[in-house]
Amino acid sequence: MRPVSVWLLSDQRRYYTWVYEFIFAGTLLAVVTALTTDWHSPRAVIISLAAAVGVFCALGHAKVGSRMSEEQEAMPSPTISCYRMAERYWVLKEVAWFTAFVVSGMYPALVGNFLFILYPVWRKVHVETRKSVRLKPA
């Protein structure tokens, strides 16, 4: 993950990091949804598309929440004392959702589960990389 983070912090990128994160997630969701949906069943189509859109929007929510938690952690005296619980709840809910999605066969939602389990790890790597890259003398 670190090489990707270093590239995202370089002058070679054209867009903000969040754009690339959304492109990655959207592409992955589109491929899995296209390959695993029974397109002959209107119900299956609605379920798969709703799961994919829900995952995409939840990723946006996660990104905002992560940034707010990072800001709280950086404050000398955080204004919200429970910000540390956000990641714990995040992991616990993803374990529960993983079980539900495996049993139900909701593959687009499983993609989201995979993304959401890895997202806190990615953010830590990216934030640490950003700090080390910005501290290096030019």
C-alpha angles and dihedrals in degrees: 000000000000095000090053090049092050090051091048089054094049130093089248094080120091100201140036118279093251090060091058091046090054092045091052094047094042093050093047091048093048093051095047092044092049093048100043105037122100095228091190092065115072089199093053091047092052092047094048095045092046090051092049094048090045091052092048092051092043088055089056089050091049092051093053092045092050092052092049091050090049090052092049091050091051093053118098088227112019114222092213113051097192096058090108090064093062094081094045092052089045093057094043093051091048091054089052093045091048090059093048094047094048092051094046096041094234096157099176088054089050088056087055090048090054091048093047094049090052097040097081089049091049092049092051092050092045095047092048091047091048091052093049094045093049093048093055113101114246 
